[in-house]
Amino acid sequence: MKPEDINAEIERLIETEDEKALENFMIDHFSELPEEDQKDLLFALYTDAVERLAKEAAIMDIQKRGIEVIEKVEAIRNILKQENSSG
């Protein structure tokens, strides 16, 4: 593909707001992009992956804390049941 055709297709895909199609096009035509664009694309994909991992880690931390709270509540509930049944 000619550089102007690649740019035209990228612009068209941006206008459609189809991120997956744009990503696939960029990957499929990666070697045809100018070196500077290749660097920018790699950086963008890398930062996107890092952001996703950070969000996943935050979600996992929240889930872990939620489980800990549930376990503590369950332990308190069991203690209260024992006290009510023996008193």
Secondary structure by P-SEA (a helix, b strand, c coil): ccaaaaaaaaaaaaaacaaaaaaaaaaaacccccaaaaaaaaaaaaaaaaaaaaaaaaaaaaaaaaaaaaaaaaaaaaaaaaaaaac
